Amino acid sequence: MTPSPGRIRLARPDDVARLEEICLRTGDDGGDTAGLFREPALMTAIWLHPYLRQAPDLAFVAVDDADVPLGYVLGVADTTAFQGWCEDQWWPALRARYPEGSAPRRSRDAHLVELIHRPDRAPAAVLQRYPAHLHVDLLPQGQGQGWGRALLEHLFGALRDRGVPGIHLGVSPANTRAIGFYRRMGFTPVDPADAGLLARRL
Ligand SMILES: CC(C)(COP(=O)(O)OP(=O)(O)OC[C@H]1O[C@@H](n2cnc3c(N)ncnc32)[C@H](O)[C@@H]1OP(=O)(O)O)[C@@H](O)C(=O)NCCC(=O)NCCS
């Protein structure tokens, strides 16, 4: 599929409000998170802002004719280095602001607070073979037109230029549409214990 008119470019600081909107409108297994969180800022603090801050050169947006982002792909080349940066530079302030147990028990917010204190980690063998990882999200009006493929291929090209050998990602097993997309894009499960951990060589 060929993307409709528009293009891919690096994300810019003046895109941030729109990127937050995209993150929140796609963050419930691909659907809108409106009304699900007391603190929607937790979503963007985990899934968006650290990527823009630590790896702005691998944050690409698909834009419409008016140069407004329809979606993004956020990549990091070295997940281990990214996690180290988050431990030093990103999580401490959030952990202070949202202490463990600060959200209502078993709420959606509580799950995010838990992630801030105990971030997901792929197994070391996966990180070694597939050191990069990504997140990709498109607004509904940008889906199903080839933008997801175009964003991933753009990121893959940038990672290959850096000599990165492989990339992994996490996806909710409930997000069957995204899993179908990732399989089509060459990702396969790499950990028998985790159906939501997919990877591919670059
Ligand atoms: C998942 C998502 C990124 C896919 O992007 P997209 O632009 O809709 O997908 P594309 O149109 O680029 O499709 C790329 C290819 O995957 C195929 N594909 C897409 N969804 C598929 C599915 N569910 N099953 C099988 N193939 C699928 C397309 O047919 C296309 O094939 P081709 O290029 O070989 O012809 C997008 O739908 C999205 O942002 N969804 C909401 C947010 C989300 O769930 N993000 C992922 C969180 S882990």
The ligand as an ORCA input file, in Angstrom:
! r2SCAN-3c Opt
* xyz 0 1
  C      -1.177     -1.093     14.250
  C      -0.923      0.084     13.319
  C       0.371      0.797     13.693
  C      -0.766     -0.456     11.875
  O      -0.558      0.631     11.001
  P      -1.417      0.787      9.672
  O      -1.004      2.019      9.001
  O      -2.861      0.637     10.024
  O      -0.939     -0.479      8.839
  P      -0.545     -0.458      7.274
  O      -1.703      0.044      6.503
  O       0.742      0.243      7.092
  O      -0.360     -1.994      6.978
  C       0.940     -2.539      6.666
  C       0.767     -3.953      6.202
  O       0.261     -4.753      7.295
  C      -0.928     -5.404      6.885
  N      -1.803     -5.450      8.032
  C      -2.259     -4.415      8.769
  N      -3.026     -4.878      9.769
  C      -3.035     -6.218      9.654
  C      -3.661     -7.273     10.381
  N      -4.401     -7.047     11.461
  N      -3.449     -8.550      9.993
  C      -2.691     -8.824      8.917
  N      -2.064     -7.866      8.171
  C      -2.256     -6.587      8.545
  C      -1.492     -4.542      5.775
  O      -2.363     -5.287      4.929
  C      -0.244     -4.095      5.073
  O       0.227     -5.108      4.232
  P       1.103     -4.739      2.877
  O       1.870     -3.460      3.173
  O       2.017     -5.889      2.730
  O       0.098     -4.563      1.794
  C      -2.109      1.094     13.322
  O      -3.275      0.447     12.916
  C      -2.327      1.737     14.692
  O      -1.705      2.723     15.003
  N      -3.265      1.190     15.478
  C      -3.620      1.806     16.786
  C      -2.463      1.889     17.763
  C      -1.809      0.554     18.012
  O      -2.453     -0.468     18.201
  N      -0.457      0.594     18.024
  C       0.341     -0.572     18.326
  C       0.519     -0.693     19.803
  S       1.567     -2.086     20.213
*
